Amino acid sequence: MLGVSATVTLEPWGSGDLPLLERLMGDPRMTEHLGGPESPDKLRGRQGRYERLEGGDRMAKIVDVASGAGVGSVGFWTKEWRDEQVYEVGWMVVPEFQGRGIAVAATAQTIELAKRDDKHRFMHAFPNVDNAPSNAICRKLGFELLEACEFEFPKRHFMTCNDWRLDLRA
């Protein structure tokens, strides 16, 4: 699997995963490239959305096999981008597990799930241009860098991101 060394499994996002979400989206270090941490209310709303994803959209908890710990999230969902229906993919790994290949391994598994779904030809990732680790993950997984672009996340917060695209049918 693309020379990935970390051993992780993906589990569907569940009702007991709010504490992990709080560590991911409620931590200023983790959201430095995403406009800052979310409030407790926003986190509870996000938790509910993750539990109720439909239409082939998926969010998973990343579990480190060696420790059994939930160490991050990875998911993909349908998005309209440049007048085309595509998948967008996103991932996060808690700080103490970063730099071990976990995000690469989990995202590689997620790409395989999207390929099997065969709903969209392309998958895009939109890391902030200043987020070197996430941009490196895109490069390592074979995404093609298309351009830097303005991207809105969260709502009413615009940032400059790289638009990386992967052809799921190649």
GIWOFEN-V895796 format. One record per pair of residues at least 4 apart in sequence whose C-alpha atoms are under 7 Angstrom apart, sorted by the first residue. I is the first residue (numbers start at 1). J is the second residue. D is the distance in Angstrom with one decimal. If there is no record, write none. Layout:
# GIWOFEN-V895796
i->I j->J d->D
i->I j->J d->D
This chain:
# GIWOFEN-V895796
i->4 j->101 d->6.8
i->4 j->104 d->6.9
i->4 j->105 d->5.7
i->5 j->101 d->6.6
i->6 j->100 d->6.5
i->6 j->101 d->5.3
i->6 j->102 d->5.4
i->6 j->105 d->6.1
i->7 j->64 d->6.5
i->7 j->65 d->5.8
i->8 j->62 d->6.5
i->8 j->63 d->5.5
i->8 j->64 d->4.7
i->8 j->65 d->5.2
i->8 j->102 d->6.8
i->8 j->105 d->6.8
i->8 j->106 d->6.5
i->9 j->62 d->6.1
i->9 j->63 d->5.3
i->9 j->64 d->6.7
i->9 j->65 d->6.6
i->10 j->60 d->5.7
i->10 j->61 d->5.7
i->10 j->62 d->5.0
i->10 j->63 d->6.2
i->11 j->60 d->5.3
i->11 j->61 d->5.2
i->11 j->62 d->6.7
i->12 j->59 d->6.4
i->12 j->60 d->4.5
i->12 j->61 d->6.2
i->13 j->17 d->6.7
i->13 j->50 d->6.4
i->13 j->51 d->6.1
i->13 j->59 d->5.8
i->13 j->60 d->4.7
i->13 j->61 d->5.4
i->14 j->51 d->6.0
i->15 j->51 d->6.8
i->17 j->21 d->6.4
i->18 j->22 d->6.1
i->18 j->47 d->6.2
i->19 j->23 d->6.4
i->20 j->24 d->6.3
i->21 j->25 d->5.8
i->22 j->26 d->4.7
i->22 j->43 d->6.7
i->23 j->27 d->5.7
i->24 j->30 d->5.9
i->24 j->92 d->6.8
i->24 j->94 d->6.4
i->25 j->30 d->6.6
i->25 j->31 d->6.1
i->25 j->37 d->5.6
i->25 j->38 d->5.9
i->26 j->37 d->4.5
i->26 j->38 d->5.2
i->26 j->39 d->6.9
i->27 j->31 d->6.3
i->27 j->37 d->5.5
i->28 j->32 d->5.8
i->28 j->36 d->5.7
i->28 j->37 d->5.2
i->31 j->35 d->6.3
i->31 j->36 d->4.8
i->31 j->37 d->5.6
i->32 j->36 d->5.6
i->33 j->128 d->6.0
i->33 j->131 d->6.6
i->34 j->153 d->6.6
i->35 j->154 d->7.0
i->35 j->157 d->6.7
i->38 j->42 d->5.8
i->38 j->43 d->6.1
i->39 j->43 d->6.2
i->40 j->44 d->6.2
i->41 j->45 d->6.3
i->42 j->46 d->6.1
i->43 j->47 d->6.1
i->44 j->48 d->6.3
i->45 j->49 d->6.3
i->46 j->50 d->6.1
i->47 j->51 d->6.3
i->48 j->52 d->6.3
i->49 j->53 d->6.1
i->50 j->59 d->6.1
i->53 j->57 d->5.8
i->53 j->58 d->6.3
i->57 j->76 d->5.8
i->57 j->77 d->4.3
i->57 j->78 d->6.5
i->58 j->75 d->5.2
i->58 j->76 d->5.4
i->58 j->77 d->6.3
i->59 j->74 d->5.9
i->59 j->75 d->4.1
i->59 j->76 d->6.6
i->60 j->73 d->5.6
i->60 j->74 d->5.4
i->60 j->75 d->5.9
i->61 j->70 d->6.3
i->61 j->72 d->5.9
i->61 j->73 d->4.7
i->61 j->74 d->6.6
i->62 j->70 d->5.7
i->62 j->71 d->5.6
i->62 j->72 d->4.9
i->62 j->73 d->5.3
i->62 j->74 d->6.8
i->62 j->106 d->6.6
i->63 j->68 d->6.0
i->63 j->69 d->5.5
i->63 j->70 d->4.4
i->63 j->71 d->5.7
i->64 j->68 d->5.4
i->64 j->69 d->5.5
i->64 j->70 d->6.5
i->64 j->71 d->6.5
i->71 j->93 d->5.7
i->71 j->94 d->5.6
i->71 j->97 d->6.7
i->72 j->92 d->5.3
i->72 j->93 d->4.1
i->72 j->94 d->5.8
i->73 j->91 d->5.5
i->73 j->92 d->5.3
i->73 j->93 d->6.6
i->74 j->90 d->5.7
i->74 j->91 d->4.2
i->74 j->92 d->6.6
i->74 j->106 d->6.9
i->74 j->107 d->6.6
i->75 j->89 d->5.7
i->75 j->90 d->5.7
i->75 j->91 d->6.6
i->75 j->110 d->6.9
i->76 j->87 d->6.1
i->76 j->88 d->5.4
i->76 j->89 d->4.3
i->76 j->90 d->6.5
i->77 j->87 d->5.3
i->77 j->88 d->5.5
i->77 j->89 d->6.8
i->78 j->85 d->6.6
i->78 j->86 d->5.6
i->78 j->87 d->4.6
i->78 j->88 d->6.3
i->79 j->85 d->5.8
i->79 j->86 d->5.5
i->79 j->87 d->5.8
i->79 j->88 d->6.2
i->80 j->84 d->5.4
i->80 j->85 d->4.6
i->80 j->86 d->6.2
i->81 j->85 d->6.4
i->81 j->86 d->6.7
i->85 j->120 d->6.8
i->86 j->120 d->5.5
i->86 j->121 d->7.0
i->86 j->122 d->5.4
i->86 j->123 d->5.8
i->87 j->120 d->6.6
i->87 j->122 d->6.4
i->87 j->123 d->4.5
i->87 j->124 d->6.1
i->88 j->123 d->5.6
i->88 j->124 d->4.8
i->88 j->125 d->5.7
i->89 j->123 d->6.8
i->89 j->124 d->6.2
i->89 j->125 d->5.4
i->90 j->125 d->6.6
i->91 j->103 d->6.7
i->93 j->97 d->6.5
i->93 j->98 d->6.0
i->93 j->103 d->6.5
i->94 j->98 d->6.5
i->101 j->105 d->6.1
i->102 j->106 d->6.0
i->103 j->107 d->5.9
i->104 j->108 d->6.0
i->104 j->137 d->6.0
i->105 j->109 d->6.4
i->106 j->110 d->6.3
i->107 j->111 d->6.1
i->108 j->112 d->6.5
i->108 j->141 d->7.0
i->109 j->113 d->6.5
i->110 j->114 d->6.3
i->111 j->115 d->6.2
i->112 j->116 d->6.3
i->113 j->117 d->6.3
i->114 j->118 d->6.4
i->115 j->168 d->5.6
i->121 j->167 d->5.9
i->121 j->168 d->5.3
i->121 j->169 d->6.0
i->122 j->165 d->6.5
i->122 j->166 d->5.6
i->122 j->167 d->4.8
i->122 j->168 d->5.6
i->123 j->165 d->5.7
i->123 j->166 d->5.2
i->123 j->167 d->6.6
i->123 j->168 d->6.8
i->124 j->163 d->6.7
i->124 j->164 d->5.4
i->124 j->165 d->4.5
i->124 j->166 d->6.3
i->125 j->163 d->6.1
i->125 j->164 d->5.2
i->125 j->165 d->6.6
i->126 j->161 d->5.5
i->126 j->162 d->5.4
i->126 j->163 d->5.1
i->126 j->164 d->6.4
i->127 j->131 d->6.3
i->127 j->134 d->6.0
i->127 j->135 d->6.2
i->127 j->161 d->5.3
i->127 j->162 d->5.8
i->128 j->159 d->7.0
i->128 j->160 d->5.9
i->128 j->161 d->4.1
i->128 j->162 d->6.2
i->129 j->160 d->6.1
i->129 j->161 d->4.8
i->129 j->162 d->5.5
i->131 j->135 d->6.3
i->132 j->136 d->6.1
i->133 j->137 d->6.3
i->134 j->138 d->6.5
i->135 j->139 d->6.4
i->136 j->140 d->6.1
i->137 j->141 d->6.2
i->138 j->142 d->6.5
i->138 j->143 d->5.3
i->138 j->164 d->6.8
i->139 j->143 d->5.5
i->142 j->166 d->6.8
i->143 j->164 d->5.6
i->143 j->165 d->5.1
i->143 j->166 d->4.5
i->144 j->164 d->5.3
i->144 j->165 d->5.1
i->144 j->166 d->6.2
i->145 j->163 d->6.1
i->145 j->164 d->4.5
i->145 j->165 d->6.5
i->146 j->163 d->5.6
i->146 j->164 d->5.8
i->146 j->165 d->6.9
i->147 j->162 d->5.8
i->147 j->163 d->5.4
i->148 j->160 d->6.5
i->148 j->161 d->5.5
i->148 j->162 d->4.3
i->148 j->163 d->5.9
i->149 j->160 d->5.5
i->149 j->161 d->5.4
i->149 j->162 d->6.2
i->149 j->163 d->6.7
i->150 j->158 d->6.4
i->150 j->159 d->5.6
i->150 j->160 d->4.7
i->150 j->161 d->6.2
i->151 j->158 d->5.5
i->151 j->159 d->5.4
i->151 j->160 d->6.1
i->151 j->161 d->6.2
i->152 j->156 d->6.5
i->152 j->157 d->5.5
i->152 j->158 d->4.4
i->152 j->159 d->6.4
i->153 j->157 d->5.5
i->153 j->158 d->6.3
